[in-house]
């Protein structure tokens, strides 16, 4: 998942999206250029929707998402990480 703020001076939209992903009950791995999430299909899509809405509340954004059912799923028990 990537969030690109449009015409914004800061990255508040990115921070808001990541906040909502963490609250969505999915595994979250924040990387330098994107954020990886994993979890139950319904939880993943609900978390993405919440993240987009939160980011969009700060102004124009583009959210890019790649979805796969074939990537290895982390085995961590904790649904929230960095």
Backbone torsions as a table, in degrees:
resi	resn	phi	psi	omega
1	UNK	NA	133.5	170.2
2	UNK	-130.8	144.9	175.2
3	UNK	-121.4	127.1	-179.8
4	UNK	-116.4	109.2	176.2
5	UNK	-69.9	136.2	179.6
6	UNK	-105.5	122.5	177.2
7	UNK	64.0	25.0	179.5
8	UNK	-109.0	144.9	-177.4
9	UNK	-78.8	-13.9	-174.6
10	UNK	-137.5	-171.3	-178.5
11	UNK	-115.2	30.8	178.6
12	UNK	-56.9	-39.5	-179.9
13	UNK	-59.1	-40.3	179.2
14	UNK	-65.7	-46.6	179.9
15	UNK	-60.7	-42.3	179.1
16	UNK	-63.8	-41.4	179.1
17	UNK	-63.3	-45.1	-180.0
18	UNK	-63.9	-39.7	176.1
19	UNK	-56.1	-46.9	-178.0
20	UNK	-68.8	-35.3	176.5
21	UNK	-62.8	-44.2	178.5
22	UNK	-60.4	-35.8	-178.6
23	UNK	-79.1	-8.1	-172.8
24	UNK	-86.0	3.3	177.9
25	UNK	74.0	24.7	177.4
26	UNK	-118.6	160.9	175.5
27	UNK	-73.8	131.2	-175.9
28	UNK	-125.2	126.0	175.4
29	UNK	-123.5	106.4	179.1
30	UNK	-83.1	123.9	178.5
31	UNK	-111.4	177.3	-177.6
32	UNK	-63.3	-39.4	-173.7
33	UNK	-119.1	-1.4	-179.9
34	UNK	-163.7	173.2	176.0
35	UNK	-125.3	132.1	177.7
36	UNK	-100.9	137.5	175.9
37	UNK	-130.0	154.4	178.0
38	UNK	-147.9	151.9	177.7
39	UNK	158.1	-170.7	176.9
40	UNK	-58.9	139.9	-176.0
41	UNK	-52.1	-47.5	-179.7
42	UNK	-62.8	-41.6	179.8
43	UNK	-66.6	-39.5	179.6
44	UNK	-62.0	-49.9	-177.3
45	UNK	-68.5	-34.9	176.5
46	UNK	-66.7	-41.4	179.0
47	UNK	-64.6	-39.8	177.4
48	UNK	-62.8	-42.6	179.4
49	UNK	-63.5	-45.4	178.6
50	UNK	-61.9	-41.7	-179.7
51	UNK	-64.1	-42.5	179.2
52	UNK	-63.9	-45.5	-179.8
53	UNK	-61.6	-41.1	179.5
54	UNK	-65.3	-44.5	179.5
55	UNK	-64.1	-43.8	-177.7
56	UNK	-65.9	-23.8	178.6
57	UNK	-65.5	-19.4	-179.5
58	UNK	-92.0	-6.6	-179.1
59	UNK	140.5	-165.0	-179.3
60	UNK	-67.3	136.4	178.2
61	UNK	-145.0	157.6	167.8
62	UNK	-121.7	129.0	175.2
63	UNK	-113.2	126.0	177.2
64	UNK	-110.0	130.3	-176.1
65	UNK	-133.0	134.6	168.5
66	UNK	-113.7	132.5	-176.9
67	UNK	-121.2	136.1	179.5
68	UNK	-141.0	145.9	171.8
69	UNK	-107.4	12.1	-175.9
70	UNK	-118.8	-3.0	179.0
71	UNK	-77.1	147.6	175.5
72	UNK	-62.2	135.9	178.6
73	UNK	-94.3	128.1	177.7
74	UNK	-56.0	147.6	-177.1
75	UNK	-95.8	5.1	-178.8
76	UNK	-59.4	136.8	179.4
77	UNK	-78.0	-29.5	-179.1
78	UNK	-73.1	119.0	-177.6
79	UNK	-74.7	-5.1	-178.6
80	UNK	-132.7	133.0	176.6
81	UNK	-131.7	-167.0	-176.9
82	UNK	-45.9	NA	NA
